[in-house]
């Protein structure tokens, strides 16, 4: 299946500079490969965007809270872009990551 939505991960340093850590086409790959630990004092930012588009991304979320991600994913569950199980797994993985960093 050709995927049109992509997850971009970035590591952001305290000065706000970022570097792309990876680009993923599926939530399982994002969880298993994209949610890796960063360098010291860096935070994770994830962006959901459409391929070959000049429009704004669907959303960008940052540690530690990833505010609004769970709600935003509901639209993509309704349109069958993502499964409810994968979205729940992502939210759970991000919560676990945040608790581990605390």
Secondary structure, 3 states (H helix, E strand, C coil): CCCCEEEEEEEECCCCCEEEEEEECCHHHHHHHHCCCCCCCCEEEEEEEECCCCCCCCEEEECCCCCCHHHHHHHHHHCCCCCHHHHHHHHHHHHHHHHHHC
